Amino acid sequence: MRRKLVALSIVVAGAFGALALRRRLRGGPSERVELVYADGMRVTLTDVEAAPLLAVARDALRPA
């Protein structure tokens, strides 16, 4: 019984590790914009929605 539990936990850990590695290698770094409103509500914009705001942020972070 103990051996089966150890084997199962190794398989599950390997599956999670493989998923994490696949996710990291597949997409590369993704940029996103998080908008936080005064009432605490948070909205995350990605890809096309965030493009204009990302351009402004890149200009603001560019060294003078």
Phi and psi restraints in degrees (value plus and minus 20) as a CYANA .aco file:
   2 ARG   PHI     -85.8   -45.8
   2 ARG   PSI     -59.7   -19.7
   3 ARG   PHI     -83.8   -43.8
   3 ARG   PSI     -59.8   -19.8
   4 LYS   PHI     -84.4   -44.4
   4 LYS   PSI     -59.5   -19.5
   5 LEU   PHI     -86.3   -46.3
   5 LEU   PSI     -61.7   -21.7
   6 VAL   PHI     -85.4   -45.4
   6 VAL   PSI     -64.3   -24.3
   7 ALA   PHI     -82.3   -42.3
   7 ALA   PSI     -62.1   -22.1
   8 LEU   PHI     -84.2   -44.2
   8 LEU   PSI     -61.4   -21.4
   9 SER   PHI     -87.2   -47.2
   9 SER   PSI     -54.6   -14.6
  10 ILE   PHI     -86.7   -46.7
  10 ILE   PSI     -61.9   -21.9
  11 VAL   PHI     -83.9   -43.9
  11 VAL   PSI     -63.3   -23.3
  12 VAL   PHI     -85.3   -45.3
  12 VAL   PSI     -63.7   -23.7
  13 ALA   PHI     -83.6   -43.6
  13 ALA   PSI     -59.5   -19.5
  14 GLY   PHI     -83.7   -43.7
  14 GLY   PSI     -59.5   -19.5
  15 ALA   PHI     -84.8   -44.8
  15 ALA   PSI     -63.4   -23.4
  16 PHE   PHI     -85.1   -45.1
  16 PHE   PSI     -59.3   -19.3
  17 GLY   PHI     -83.3   -43.3
  17 GLY   PSI     -62.4   -22.4
  18 ALA   PHI     -84.4   -44.4
  18 ALA   PSI     -60.4   -20.4
  19 LEU   PHI     -84.0   -44.0
  19 LEU   PSI     -62.4   -22.4
  20 ALA   PHI     -84.6   -44.6
  20 ALA   PSI     -62.8   -22.8
  21 LEU   PHI     -85.2   -45.2
  21 LEU   PSI     -63.5   -23.5
  22 ARG   PHI     -81.5   -41.5
  22 ARG   PSI     -62.5   -22.5
  23 ARG   PHI     -85.0   -45.0
  23 ARG   PSI     -59.4   -19.4
  24 ARG   PHI     -89.1   -49.1
  24 ARG   PSI     -62.0   -22.0
  25 LEU   PHI     -98.1   -58.1
  25 LEU   PSI     -48.3    -8.3
  26 ARG   PHI     -90.0   -50.0
  26 ARG   PSI     -73.5   -33.5
  27 GLY   PHI    -114.9   -74.9
  27 GLY   PSI     -46.2    -6.2
  28 GLY   PHI      52.7    92.7
  28 GLY   PSI    -193.0  -153.0
  29 PRO   PHI     -91.7   -51.7
  29 PRO   PSI     114.4   154.4
  30 SER   PHI    -135.0   -95.0
  30 SER   PSI     119.1   159.1
  31 GLU   PHI    -116.5   -76.5
  31 GLU   PSI     124.8   164.8
  32 ARG   PHI    -169.0  -129.0
  32 ARG   PSI     142.1   182.1
  33 VAL   PHI    -139.5   -99.5
  33 VAL   PSI     109.1   149.1
  34 GLU   PHI    -130.3   -90.3
  34 GLU   PSI     102.1   142.1
  35 LEU   PHI    -121.3   -81.3
  35 LEU   PSI     106.9   146.9
  36 VAL   PHI    -136.3   -96.3
  36 VAL   PSI      99.8   139.8
  37 TYR   PHI    -107.6   -67.6
  37 TYR   PSI     146.2   186.2
  38 ALA   PHI     -80.6   -40.6
  38 ALA   PSI     -50.3   -10.3
  39 ASP   PHI    -103.4   -63.4
  39 ASP   PSI     -17.5    22.5
  40 GLY   PHI      76.3   116.3
  40 GLY   PSI     -25.6    14.4
  41 MET   PHI     -90.6   -50.6
  41 MET   PSI     117.9   157.9
  42 ARG   PHI    -139.7   -99.7
  42 ARG   PSI     113.2   153.2
  43 VAL   PHI    -145.7  -105.7
  43 VAL   PSI     111.7   151.7
  44 THR   PHI    -127.8   -87.8
  44 THR   PSI     106.7   146.7
  45 LEU   PHI    -128.9   -88.9
  45 LEU   PSI     117.9   157.9
  46 THR   PHI    -150.0  -110.0
  46 THR   PSI     143.7   183.7
  47 ASP   PHI      30.9    70.9
  47 ASP   PSI    -139.0   -99.0
  48 VAL   PHI     -85.5   -45.5
  48 VAL   PSI     -57.8   -17.8
  49 GLU   PHI     -82.5   -42.5
  49 GLU   PSI     -56.1   -16.1
  50 ALA   PHI    -111.4   -71.4
  50 ALA   PSI     -28.2    11.8
  51 ALA   PHI     -73.1   -33.1
  51 ALA   PSI     -68.9   -28.9
  52 PRO   PHI     -84.5   -44.5
  52 PRO   PSI     -58.3   -18.3
  53 LEU   PHI     -92.1   -52.1
  53 LEU   PSI     -53.8   -13.8
  54 LEU   PHI     -85.8   -45.8
  54 LEU   PSI     -57.2   -17.2
  55 ALA   PHI     -83.0   -43.0
  55 ALA   PSI     -62.4   -22.4
  56 VAL   PHI     -84.7   -44.7
  56 VAL   PSI     -62.4   -22.4
  57 ALA   PHI     -85.1   -45.1
  57 ALA   PSI     -60.6   -20.6
  58 ARG   PHI     -82.6   -42.6
  58 ARG   PSI     -61.5   -21.5
  59 ASP   PHI     -83.8   -43.8
  59 ASP   PSI     -58.9   -18.9
  60 ALA   PHI     -89.9   -49.9
  60 ALA   PSI     -52.3   -12.3
  61 LEU   PHI    -108.9   -68.9
  61 LEU   PSI     -29.0    11.0
  62 ARG   PHI     -87.0   -47.0
  62 ARG   PSI     115.3   155.3
  63 PRO   PHI     -81.9   -41.9
  63 PRO   PSI     121.1   161.1
